[in-house]
Amino acid sequence: MAKHRIYTTSFASVYPLYIAKAEKKGRTKAEIDQIIAWLTGYRGEKLKAQLEKKTDFETFFAKAPRLNPSRTLITGTVCGVRVEEISEPTMREIRYLDKLVDELAKGKAMEKILRKP
């Protein structure tokens, strides 16, 4: 079975869309970076390096410095699909990020977005 197209899409091509979505709702790039750091462990220069290398989504998540164990607390729907029911691991990680960005854009407080166990 062929991989979903998002796996081979560069994270750098979608990152500006996450920022635009947040900024349109009065949120900031720094908040997007904070969400990415919380979820994946990519901070500062490590995130910048991934963007410059145009790393694809599959590699971005596979080589993440530290996937947050609390990410499994993320529930709800993205594109009509419940994230907790996605069986394919890479797609689930991508949808976790989508869900967090959606919550930010909807005005949810960062303390609630960055789930505590």
LINSUL-V714383 format. One record per backbone hydrogen bond with DSSP energy under -0.5 kcal/mol. CO is the residue of the C=O (numbers start at 1). NH is the residue of the N-H. If there is no record, write none. Layout:
BEGIN
co/nh
CO/NH
CO/NH
END
This chain:
BEGIN
co/nh
4/7
4/8
5/8
5/9
6/9
6/57
7/58
9/57
10/13
10/14
11/14
11/15
12/16
14/17
14/18
15/19
16/20
17/21
18/22
19/23
20/24
21/25
22/25
22/27
23/26
28/32
29/33
30/34
31/35
32/36
33/37
34/38
35/39
36/40
36/41
36/42
37/41
39/68
40/66
41/43
43/46
43/47
44/48
45/49
46/50
47/51
48/52
49/53
50/54
50/55
51/54
55/11
56/60
57/61
58/62
59/63
61/64
68/71
69/72
70/73
71/74
76/83
78/81
81/78
82/85
83/86
85/87
87/89
88/92
89/93
90/94
91/95
92/96
93/97
94/98
95/99
96/100
97/101
98/102
99/103
100/104
101/105
102/106
103/108
104/107
109/112
109/113
110/114
113/115
END
